[in-house]
């Protein structure tokens, strides 16, 4: 409608009534269309698209009830008021007019005052309906735009946050999203050392607000895991990154765990999530790992505690990570699932392998018939022997163009303060992974660097004897004595010398690690111990299997490793 006048269709088989209504309507300033029966009324409606229809209930060829029904089917959500014209006065007959699709009725003989009032009322309704349609269309356009943005963000998010090792044979998880982006996020990565890292996070809010923090969280997590950073350093950096980018009031409750399959240990940090449950199968004991730190992104590094706890595990022991959506699940009576129900399931006399399914079945049964109000996430990680661990993943290391320097050398020295407080391996690995074609060998390179550096610090600088680690008690005492000696030393150093030469077919790394210690009194045995359960004697023999050559150089405080990936490929 461009002005206040309306186009009104008058359908009546009585010439007198039709002319009378036409005069009334025109006097009110509206345009009229007339029809003498139902069929003509339909034709006029299609041709003229009137704003209001005055429709006689009883007409030849097609009565008013049939006409109203057909108009309603055709216009759908469009509001076209239909006022029935009728001599009927019985309540049932008038109700039939409304049931057929009419919005009102006008009884004969017609009253011009009442007709004017009805037309004016429907004109106001038409204006209001038009405004609502405009607002609805605007909302629809905005929603479509938002969905496109979410779809684009989701594509980016999936590339950033979903390249992890989610098919590992010791991992099970259930994530129940409340939106396209839910507040919960699970990240899983494999370190160069072979340890498995998992992060479960619960951001404040849902949708794009949650994704804003999830992307930098995932990028930092996977980037640091790839370079072999320690768990404590990862937690500290994740908090600093989120504290920097997130607005006030947005943060991430999270737990970060690391499974060491070599030593059967678990490192766990919990900041704001419910207690982790560590289930010890042989001891039939459940150990809680509570939150001891603020969530990620709440405070600056100075007020943040990134230190994880260390826990022993045996094969088939498992740790459960969960969001608060588990224990806050509500049933039809308004009761919460709670901590007691959850722990009772884990204490139940059932096979450990069935615990995950038992928890999820209990939560789903408890909430049956109710609408979920929060994300429900549960993660199970099982300790397995190192040789039994399988990633089950199709994650492919990033292959970059074979470009970059192909002939270079690097010297790097750490002095005593750095040896006490700094781990140089992520820095070394970061430099080496920029070498063309070497990224796929990150695990071997990390092992070589870590064993050479540990050998230099523990035996060279600290002067410790590996035989101390023959027993479990001696193993613990060995590392306590290492920390004490490093605190007492005032002047010591460890030096790295790395040379690289490469071509289009591969390359060769020569790594020499030298320390300020006295060196080995005699060349160590390079034979791999037969027993897989030994705590010592595996470092240099392991490197011997990875490298083309491994040499202890005079006077025994320098070890040279030559890693040639052409050589390794020819042996494979």
C-alpha positions in Angstrom: 0.0 0.0 0.0 1.5 3.3 -1.1 -1.2 5.4 0.7 -4.1 5.0 3.1 -6.5 3.8 0.4 -7.1 0.1 -0.1 -8.2 -2.1 -3.0 -11.2 -4.0 -1.9 -12.8 -7.0 -3.7 -16.6 -7.2 -3.3 -18.1 -10.6 -4.4 -21.9 -10.8 -4.1 -24.5 -12.3 -6.5 -27.0 -9.6 -5.4 -26.8 -6.6 -7.7 -28.4 -4.4 -5.1 -26.1 -5.5 -2.2 -23.1 -5.3 -4.4 -23.8 -1.7 -5.6 -24.6 -0.6 -2.1 -21.3 -2.0 -0.7 -19.4 -0.5 -3.6 -20.9 2.9 -2.8 -20.1 2.6 0.9 -16.5 1.6 0.2 -15.8 4.3 -2.4 -17.2 6.9 -0.1 -14.6 5.9 2.4 -11.9 6.6 -0.2 -11.0 3.1 -1.3 -10.8 1.4 -4.7 -13.3 -1.4 -5.5 -13.3 -4.6 -7.6 -16.6 -6.4 -8.1 -17.5 -10.1 -8.8 -20.9 -11.7 -9.3 -20.0 -15.2 -8.2 -17.3 -17.3 -6.7 -15.5 -18.2 -9.9 -15.3 -14.6 -11.0 -14.1 -13.7 -7.5 -11.1 -16.0 -7.8 -10.3 -14.6 -11.2 -10.5 -11.0 -9.9 -8.4 -11.9 -6.9 -5.6 -13.3 -9.2 -5.8 -10.3 -11.5 -6.0 -7.4 -9.0 -4.5 -8.7 -5.8 -6.9 -6.8 -3.4 -6.0 -5.8 0.1 -9.4 -6.9 1.6 -12.1 -9.3 0.4 -15.8 -8.8 1.1 -17.2 -12.2 0.3 -20.8 -13.3 0.1 -21.2 -16.7 1.8 -23.8 -18.1 -0.6 -23.1 -17.6 -4.3 -23.6 -19.6 -7.5 -20.8 -21.7 -9.2 -18.6 -21.5 -6.1 -19.8 -20.5 -2.7 -17.9 -18.1 -0.4 -16.6 -20.9 1.8 -14.9 -22.5 -1.1 -13.5 -19.2 -2.3 -12.1 -18.3 1.1 -10.4 -21.8 1.4 -8.8 -21.4 -2.0 -7.5 -17.9 -1.3 -6.0 -19.0 2.0 -4.2 -21.9 0.3 -2.7 -19.5 -2.3 -1.6 -16.6 -0.2 0.1 -18.7 2.5 1.5 -16.3 5.2 0.4 -13.2 3.4 -2.3 -11.5 5.4 -5.5 -10.9 3.3 -8.5 -10.1 5.5 -11.7 -11.9 4.4 -15.0 -10.4 5.7 -18.0 -12.7 5.0 -21.2 -11.1 3.9 -24.1 -13.1 5.2 -27.8 -13.1 6.1 -27.1 -16.0 8.4 -27.5 -15.3 12.1 -27.1 -18.7 13.9 -24.0 -19.0 15.9 -23.0 -22.3 14.1 -23.4 -20.6 10.7 -21.3 -17.6 11.7 -18.6 -19.9 13.2 -18.5 -21.8 9.8 -17.5 -18.5 8.2 -14.5 -18.2 10.5 -13.6 -21.8 10.1 -13.6 -21.5 6.3 -10.8 -18.9 6.5 -12.8 -15.7 7.2 -11.5 -13.1 9.6 -14.8 -11.4 10.4 -18.4 -11.2 9.1 -20.9 -8.5 8.3 -24.6 -9.4 8.6 -27.3 -8.1 6.3 -28.8 -5.5 6.2 -25.4 -3.7 6.0 -24.6 -0.9 8.4 -22.1 1.7 6.9 -20.8 2.7 10.4 -19.9 -0.9 11.2 -18.4 -1.5 7.8 -16.2 1.6 8.2 -15.1 0.5 11.6 -14.2 -3.0 10.3 -12.3 -1.7 7.3 -10.3 0.8 9.4 -9.5 -2.0 11.9 -8.2 -4.3 9.2 -6.2 -1.4 7.6 -4.4 -1.0 10.9 -3.8 -4.7 11.0 -2.5 -4.7 7.5 0.0 -2.0 8.3 1.1 -3.8 11.4 1.4 -7.1 9.5 3.4 -5.3 6.8 5.8 -4.0 9.4 6.1 -7.5 10.9 6.8 -9.0 7.5 9.5 -6.4 6.9 11.1 -7.2 10.2 10.8 -10.9 9.6 12.4 -10.6 6.2 15.2 -8.4 7.8 15.7 -11.0 10.5 15.8 -13.8 7.8 18.4 -11.9 5.8 20.5 -11.3 8.9 20.2 -14.9 10.0 21.2 -16.1 6.5 24.2 -13.7 6.7 25.1 -15.0 10.1 24.8 -18.6 9.0 27.2 -17.9 6.0 29.6 -16.3 8.4 29.3 -19.2 10.8 29.9 -21.7 8.0 33.0 -19.8 6.9 34.2 -19.6 10.4 33.5 -23.3 11.0 35.5 -24.2 7.9 38.5 -22.2 9.2 37.9 -23.6 12.8 37.9 -27.2 11.6 41.2 -26.7 9.8 42.7 -25.1 12.8 41.2 -27.2 15.7 40.5 -30.6 14.2 43.8 -32.0 12.8 44.5 -33.9 16.0 45.0 -37.6 16.7 41.3 -38.3 17.5 41.6 -41.9 16.3 44.2 -43.0 18.8 43.4 -46.5 20.1 43.5 -45.4 23.7 41.1 -42.5 23.3 37.3 -42.3 23.5 35.3 -39.1 23.7 31.7 -37.8 23.4 31.0 -34.1 22.6 27.4 -32.9 22.6 27.3 -29.5 20.9 24.6 -27.0 21.8 25.3 -24.9 18.8 27.3 -24.9 15.6 30.2 -23.8 17.8 29.6 -25.1 21.3 31.5 -23.9 24.3 33.5 -27.2 24.7 36.6 -28.0 22.7 38.8 -31.1 22.6 42.3 -31.0 21.2 44.6 -34.0 20.9 48.3 -34.0 19.7 51.3 -36.3 19.6 54.6 -34.9 20.8 57.8 -35.7 19.1 58.7 -37.8 22.1 55.7 -40.0 21.4 53.7 -38.7 24.4 50.0 -38.0 23.9 48.6 -34.6 24.8 44.9 -33.9 25.3 43.2 -30.6 26.2 39.5 -30.4 27.1 38.2 -26.8 27.4 34.9 -25.2 28.2 34.6 -21.6 27.0 32.1 -19.2 28.4 29.2 -18.8 26.0 28.4 -20.6 22.7 28.5 -19.8 19.0 31.0 -17.4 17.5 31.8 -16.0 21.0 33.3 -19.4 21.9 35.1 -19.8 18.6 36.9 -16.5 19.0 38.9 -18.1 21.8 39.0 -21.6 20.4 41.1 -20.7 17.3 44.1 -19.1 19.1 43.9 -21.9 21.7 44.1 -24.6 19.1 46.8 -22.9 17.1 49.0 -22.4 20.2 48.4 -25.9 21.4 49.2 -27.7 18.2 52.2 -25.4 17.4 53.8 -26.0 20.8 53.0 -29.7 20.9 54.7 -30.2 17.5 57.9 -28.6 18.9 57.9 -30.7 22.1 57.3 -28.0 24.7 56.9 -29.2 28.3 53.3 -29.3 29.6 54.0 -26.5 32.1 55.3 -24.2 29.4 52.3 -25.0 27.2 49.8 -24.1 29.9 51.6 -20.9 30.7 51.6 -19.8 27.0 48.0 -20.8 26.5 46.9 -18.7 29.4 49.0 -15.7 28.2 47.6 -16.0 24.7 43.9 -16.1 25.8 44.5 -13.4 28.4 45.8 -11.2 25.6 43.0 -11.8 23.0 39.9 -12.5 25.0 37.6 -9.7 26.2 36.8 -9.3 29.9 34.4 -11.9 31.1 35.4 -14.5 28.5 37.7 -17.3 29.6 38.3 -21.1 29.2 38.0 -23.6 32.0 40.4 -26.3 30.9 42.4 -29.4 31.7 45.6 -30.4 29.9 47.0 -33.9 30.3 50.1 -35.7 29.0 50.4 -39.5 28.8 54.0 -40.8 28.8 53.9 -44.4 27.5 57.6 -44.9 28.1 57.5 -44.3 31.9 53.8 -44.9 32.5 53.1 -41.5 34.0 50.4 -38.9 33.7 51.0 -35.2 34.0 47.7 -33.3 34.5 46.8 -29.6 35.0 43.3 -28.6 35.8 42.1 -25.0 35.8 38.4 -24.6 36.5 37.0 -27.9 35.2 35.4 -30.6 37.5 37.7 -33.1 39.1 39.4 -35.5 36.7 39.0 -39.2 37.7 42.1 -41.4 37.5 40.9 -45.0 37.8 43.6 -47.4 39.0 42.4 -50.9 38.0 44.8 -53.2 39.9 44.3 -51.2 43.1 40.6 -50.8 42.5 41.0 -47.1 43.5 39.8 -43.8 42.1 42.0 -40.8 42.4 40.6 -37.3 42.0 42.6 -34.6 40.3 41.0 -31.3 41.3 41.3 -27.9 39.9 44.1 -26.0 41.5 44.4 -23.1 39.2 42.4 -20.3 37.6 40.9 -20.9 34.2 42.8 -19.9 31.1 42.6 -16.3 30.2 41.5 -14.9 33.6 44.7 -13.6 35.0 48.1 -12.5 33.8 51.1 -14.8 34.0 52.3 -13.4 37.3 49.2 -14.6 39.1 48.8 -17.8 37.2 50.0 -21.3 38.3 50.8 -23.5 35.3 52.5 -26.4 37.3 50.9 -29.8 36.5 50.7 -32.7 38.9 52.5 -36.0 38.2 50.7 -39.3 38.7 51.8 -42.9 38.2 49.7 -45.2 36.0 49.8 -48.8 35.0 48.6 -50.4 31.7 44.8 -50.2 31.4 44.5 -47.5 34.0 42.5 -44.6 32.6 41.8 -41.0 33.3 38.4 -39.3 32.6 38.1 -35.7 31.6 34.7 -34.0 31.7 32.9 -30.7 31.4 30.4 -29.5 34.0 27.6 -30.5 31.6 27.9 -34.1 32.9 27.1 -33.5 36.6 24.8 -30.5 35.9 22.6 -32.6 33.6 19.0 -32.2 34.9 16.1 -34.7 34.7 12.4 -34.1 34.2 12.0 -33.6 38.0 14.6 -30.8 38.0 17.3 -32.9 39.9 20.9 -32.7 38.8 22.9 -35.8 37.9 25.6 -34.8 40.3 29.0 -36.0 41.4 27.8 -38.9 43.5 26.0 -40.7 40.7 29.0 -40.3 38.4 31.5 -41.7 41.0 29.1 -44.5 41.8 29.2 -45.7 38.2 33.1 -45.7 38.2 33.0 -47.7 41.5 30.6 -50.2 40.1 31.8 -53.7 39.6 32.0 -53.5 35.8 34.9 -54.1 33.4 37.1 -51.0 33.1 36.6 -51.0 29.3 32.8 -50.6 29.9 33.1 -47.5 32.1 32.9 -44.9 29.4 29.7 -46.4 27.9 28.2 -46.9 31.4 28.6 -43.2 32.2 27.2 -41.9 28.9 24.2 -44.3 29.1 23.4 -43.2 32.6 23.6 -39.5 31.8 21.4 -39.9 28.7 18.9 -42.0 30.5 18.8 -39.5 33.4 18.1 -36.6 31.0 15.5 -38.5 28.8 12.6 -36.3 28.0 14.3 -33.0 28.9 16.0 -30.4 26.8 19.7 -30.1 27.3 20.9 -26.7 28.6 24.6 -27.2 28.5 27.3 -29.0 26.5 28.0 -32.6 27.7 31.6 -33.7 27.1 33.4 -36.8 28.4 36.9 -38.0 27.4 38.6 -41.2 28.4 42.4 -41.8 28.0 43.9 -45.2 28.7 47.5 -46.0 29.6 48.8 -48.6 27.2 52.3 -50.1 26.6 54.3 -47.9 24.2 54.5 -50.6 21.6 50.7 -51.1 21.8 49.9 -47.4 21.2 48.5 -46.6 17.8 47.6 -43.2 16.6 45.0 -44.5 14.1 45.3 -41.1 12.5 45.6 -39.9 8.9 47.3 -36.7 10.2 50.0 -35.8 7.7 52.8 -33.6 8.7 52.9 -30.3 6.8 55.0 -30.6 3.7 56.5 -27.4 2.6 58.2 -26.4 -0.6 61.8 -27.7 -0.7 63.2 -24.2 -0.3 65.7 -22.7 2.1 69.4 -22.9 3.0 70.9 -26.2 2.1 74.4 -25.8 3.7 74.7 -24.2 7.1 76.1 -24.6 10.6 74.8 -23.5 14.0 76.6 -23.1 17.4 74.5 -22.7 20.6 75.7 -22.6 24.2 73.7 -22.8 27.4 75.2 -21.6 30.6 74.3 -22.6 34.2 71.3 -20.4 34.8 69.8 -21.5 31.5 70.5 -25.2 32.2 68.6 -24.9 35.5 65.5 -23.2 34.1 65.3 -23.5 30.3 64.5 -26.4 28.0 66.3 -25.7 24.7 64.8 -28.6 22.8 61.7 -26.8 21.4 63.9 -24.1 20.1 66.3 -26.5 18.5 63.5 -28.5 17.0 61.8 -25.4 15.6 65.0 -24.5 13.7 65.5 -28.0 12.4 61.8 -28.4 11.3 62.4 -25.5 8.9 64.9 -27.7 7.0 63.3 -28.8 3.7 61.8 -32.3 4.0 62.8 -32.9 7.7 59.4 -32.2 9.2 58.3 -35.8 8.7 61.3 -36.9 10.8 60.5 -34.8 13.8 60.1 -37.7 16.2 63.6 -39.1 15.4 65.2 -35.6 15.6 63.5 -34.9 18.9 64.7 -38.2 20.4 68.3 -37.6 19.3 68.3 -34.0 20.7 66.7 -35.0 24.0 68.9 -38.0 24.6 72.1 -36.1 23.8 71.1 -33.1 25.9 70.0 -35.3 28.9 73.3 -37.2 28.6 75.2 -33.9 28.7 73.3 -32.4 31.7 72.9 -35.5 33.8 76.2 -37.3 33.3 78.5 -34.5 32.1 77.3 -31.4 34.1 75.8 -33.1 37.1 78.1 -36.1 37.1 75.5 -38.7 37.9 75.8 -42.4 37.3 73.1 -44.2 35.3 73.4 -47.3 37.5 71.4 -45.4 40.2 68.3 -45.9 38.0 68.4 -49.7 38.2 65.5 -49.7 40.7 62.3 -47.6 41.0 63.5 -46.0 44.2 66.9 -45.3 42.7 65.2 -43.8 39.7 63.4 -41.3 41.9 66.5 -40.5 43.9 68.5 -40.0 40.7 66.3 -37.1 39.6 66.2 -35.6 43.1 70.0 -35.6 43.2 70.1 -34.1 39.7 68.1 -31.1 40.9 70.3 -30.7 43.9 73.5 -30.8 42.0 72.3 -28.3 39.4 71.3 -25.9 42.2 74.8 -26.1 43.7 76.8 -25.7 40.5 78.0 -22.2 39.7 79.8 -22.6 36.4 78.9 -25.1 33.7 77.8 -25.2 30.1 76.4 -27.3 27.3 77.1 -26.6 23.7 75.3 -27.6 20.5 77.0 -27.7 17.2 74.7 -28.6 14.3 75.6 -28.8 10.6 73.2 -29.5 7.8 73.8 -30.3 4.1 71.0 -31.2 1.8 69.8 -31.5 -1.7 66.6 -32.4 -3.6 67.0 -36.1 -2.5 67.3 -35.6 1.2 70.0 -34.4 3.5 72.3 -35.1 6.4 72.5 -33.6 10.0 75.6 -33.7 12.1 74.8 -32.9 15.7 77.5 -32.6 18.3 76.7 -31.9 22.0 79.5 -31.0 24.3 79.5 -30.3 28.0 81.8 -28.9 30.7 82.0 -32.2 32.5 84.9 -34.6 32.8 83.5 -37.0 30.2 83.1 -40.8 30.2 86.0 -42.7 31.8 85.4 -45.4 29.2 83.3 -45.6 26.1 79.8 -46.6 27.1 78.2 -49.8 25.9 76.0 -49.1 22.8 74.1 -52.4 23.0 70.4 -52.0 23.6 69.4 -53.7 26.9 67.3 -56.9 26.4 64.8 -56.1 29.2 62.2 -53.5 28.2 61.6 -52.7 31.9 65.0 -51.2 32.7 65.2 -47.6 33.9 68.7 -46.9 32.5 71.1 -47.8 29.8 68.7 -47.2 26.9 69.7 -43.6 25.8 72.8 -43.9 23.6 71.9 -47.5 22.3 68.6 -46.1 21.2 70.3 -43.3 19.3 72.6 -45.9 17.7 69.5 -47.5 16.0 68.3 -44.1 14.7 71.6 -42.6 13.4 74.0 -43.5 10.7 76.8 -43.1 13.2 77.1 -42.3 16.9 80.5 -41.5 18.3 81.8 -40.5 21.7 84.6 -38.0 21.0 87.7 -37.5 23.2 87.9 -36.7 26.1 84.5 -38.3 26.5 82.4 -35.1 27.0 81.4 -34.8 23.3 79.0 -37.0 21.5 78.5 -36.8 17.7 75.3 -38.1 16.0 75.0 -38.2 12.2 71.4 -38.5 11.0 71.0 -39.1 7.3 67.4 -39.5 6.1 68.5 -40.9 2.8 70.3 -43.6 4.7 67.1 -44.3 6.8 64.9 -44.5 3.7 67.3 -47.0 2.1 67.1 -49.2 5.2 63.3 -49.1 5.5 
